[in-house]
């Protein structure tokens, strides 16, 4: 049977990084994060996070190679916290990238007024317009929770089921 679990995430030792890079030719995205995929699904969670944040299909996203050269000064993968903190770092990176693309999305919406435009088409057209203006189409995000000294307060809980 399945046993429900509730795991409190706390610890100032977590410090994770995530990167998102968009290729203007087709809107495909490569992401990287500092977690180690060991079959626990961290890559899947971070891909889902990026797809949601960028409002694009999951199949537009690939996960790049993990390396301390591209994601330096982070902590090892452990507990449920790494996947959660890597997702928070990816959200941070996507917020930066979306901030750069917002003005282009607005222009695309104005040009396509009255037409039906999908979210993925909007993203692609905005990316291509931004690229023509030489806008940086990559972003880095960090997440490093700060816990008050001596505190045992959980920042949030991770829910799961164990078999």
N, C-alpha and C positions, 0 to 999 in steps of 0.2 A: 504494500500500500504506500501511499504518499503521506509524508509528514510535513505540515506547513512549518516554515522557518521564518524568523524575524531576526535579522542581524544588524546591530547598531554599528554605524560607520563613524569612527573617531580616530584621530591620530594626526599629529602635525608632521609626521614623517612622510606623508604622501606629497609628492610634488611631480606632476605629470605635464607633458607637453604634447600638443597635437598640431599637425600642419595640414593645410588643405591647398591644393594647387589645381587650377582650372586650365584646361587646354581650349583655347578660343576656337580652334577649327571645328570642333564638334561638341563642345561643352562638357566633355568627359572630365572626371575629377579623380585625382589621386590623393589619397589621404595617408598620413603616417601618424603614429602615436607611440608613446614610450612604453606601453605595456607589452608584455610577452604573451603571444597567443600560444596556449598549451592545451587547446581543446575545450576551454571553458567558454568560448564564444565572445571574447573581448573584441575581436575584429568585427564580428557581426553587429555587436552593440554600437560600436563607434561608426560603422558604415550607416546603420539605421539613424543614428543621431545626425550625421552629416546630411543624409537624404532629407530628413525632416526639416532641418534648419535651412537648407538651401532650396527646399521645395522642388526636388528633382527625383527622378526614378532611381531606385537602388542600383539598377544595372548600369547606370552611368558612372558608378564609383568603383575604383579598384583600391586595394590596400597595398601600399608600397612596402619595400623591405625595411625591416627594423634594424636600426644601427645607433650606437651611442655617438656616432659622428653627426647624425642628423637630429637626434633627440638627446642632447647631453644633460648632465647634472640632475638626473631624476633618480627615483628610488626604485627598488626592485618590485616585481609583481608579486602581490600577496593579498590574501583575503578577498573579499568582494569589493574592497575599496578601490583597487586599481582600475577596474573597468568603469566604476562610477566616476572617478576623478578624470580618467581619460575622456569620458563622454563630456564632462564639464569643460575640459580643455578644448575639445572639438567644438562645443557650442561657442566658446570664446573666439576661436579662430573663424568660425562661420559668421559670427556677429561682425567681426572686422571686415570680412569679405563682402557681406551683404551691405554694410555701410558704404563701401566703395561702389557697389552696383545699384544702390537705391535710386540715384538720379537718372541712371540709364533705364531702369525699369519704368520710371515715371514717363520718360520720353517715349519709350516703346508703347506703353499703354495709350498715350495721347495719339500717337501715329496710327494705332490700330483700333481707335475708338469705333465702336459699332461692330467690330469683328470679334469672333470667338478666338481667343488665344489661350493655349494651355499654359500651365505654370512652367513646364519644361521649355516650351517655345519662348516664353518671356525671359527665362533665365538665359537661354542660348543667345537670343538677340541682344540682351543687355551685356552679356560677356563679350560678344563680338564688337559691339559699339565701344565698350570700355577699352578693349584691346587696341582699337584704332586710335584712341586717345592716349595710348601708352600707360594705362592704369595697371598697377601691379595686380595680378590675378592669383596671388598666393598670399596666405596669411598664416600666422602662428598664434596659437593660443596656449595659455598656461592655466593650471589650476593647482593651487597650493593652499589647502585649508589652514586657517589659523585657529588654533584652539587655545583659549586662555590657559596660562600656566596653572597646573594643579586641577584643572577641570576634567571631569569625566563625562561631560554632556555630549551625547551623540549629536552629530550634525544632522543626520537623517538615518532612516532605516532602509535596508534592502530586504525585500520579501521574496521568498522562493519556496520551492517544494523539494523535499529530499526523498529519494526512494530507498 
